């Protein structure tokens, strides 16, 4: 891994140095020249070059993409302290209301406990209960239907029907509410819908669960969903899915990242505990300091792939934890190998296979396509060497997976020794903008004889909580290198992808897409990436950039079938870049085409919730294209010219 920083904190310290490096004026540029040989395709562009990497970090799922609005809905046992912080007594009715965790009864084996709510004096005029703040607010929109559900069991004296409401924190006004009937003597799931009327969109709301009759009720898994992407019941947030879709991703690497590994061997990503009804998912600790609801579990990852037409890159747990403990290769590791094989069967097996049948039971009879399986995450941190030898953890997994699924391509997380070699190696690059820009030629001279490369995590680390324009410039420079070398680099994914911008929600400094409970925004780097993936041919064309200095970069791809040429120019200098472009090997070039530009006056420019479109691409229809043209590109700019050629 190439890392010039780690989580939150260091980014800020590095910011000044790296920006200065970017901004140092270069010598005055006379005229640079770009010569393109349209008729000299060098190699295919990997069809899976750009994709997504995600994990539960920065409240990426809970409080992010996963649309659930109630926080700590399972009263996480491991976090009783957090439980106390998150749920509170309804401020209007403190008298006579109490709650506690009942460890003796719960709705399932996975959730064998519940919340016991007792009301001494509640009445229709003075109901009492509990408040939940959501994930730093609960978003409300006008004329919107929300799906509510809860597991209930009556106490000795039945407290009667239970109401769930969204309440505005400023006015105390109920924005929408639903009523569940009085609970019976046994655990049962109740569902209801609630609808807002003519209300103003807001997020300064909370969820209130009340009873209006003295007595006791036990509850677990209160849940509230707004409309979701494609209307999926246990689904994902629409604005974030729209943003991800606009990145044109071809794959999704999941579930991590460190989230795959866990802090200790006990905290590994046990996929079997993330499938089936929510009540059968016990939750587990994310290594990023909070409990994961696992509401977005293995099947939801796969449906996410389906919804955005991405292929899954399935990371299987390989027996290593972040505290540097590992499971010894050999018999002790065998149960985990079996587990990975079963996971692959859950994804790809027909409904007549054991785990394919479980997937069908979970609501998806058709198998999912799968080409790549990644074994572990960042195993170079395991200094014991247990991963990489010919009898190491990688080899043990690889032998078994290849035997059962010979068609799969296997990704190792570091170079491995011995006869069992991976098809692809995942390499990670977290660098300052100046360093990543410099490194954009990283793959130019690398041997093509070994495994291909997956850049499974990369980012210029500048800007918090999302990258600034200086980072976007180096990210763009870096992507020119990925494209030029996409015979070797088969896949690449920026990380981390998502951040809830509430300061208490984030663990990592620089992240691609920011949001709060109600809205979201793409960073300049997000827009650079959407430009690079949205304007991409299927072959790399020979090109040479001269006289532009070391801070200008190019990548040229074509789609011969549609006669389209995409010329990408990154001007990383604070000066305009006059460029003479010469196109060889063409008969004619249409004068009309498009120029897409992302630029900003300052490398510090950033997008925020308050100003989400400060740095966005501008698309201009141009009519000055030709086989020989001159154009001056703006200082600090990322550009794509789309041309039609014959
Ligand atoms: O992207 C954040 C973390 O960086 C990932 O979890 C881990 O793989 C890497 O160290």
Boltz pocket constraint, residues with backbone or C-beta under 6 A from the ligand:
constraints:
  - pocket:
      binder: B
      contacts: [[A, 55], [A, 57], [A, 256], [A, 257], [A, 258], [A, 259], [A, 377], [A, 378], [A, 457], [A, 495], [A, 496], [A, 508]]
      max_distance: 6.0
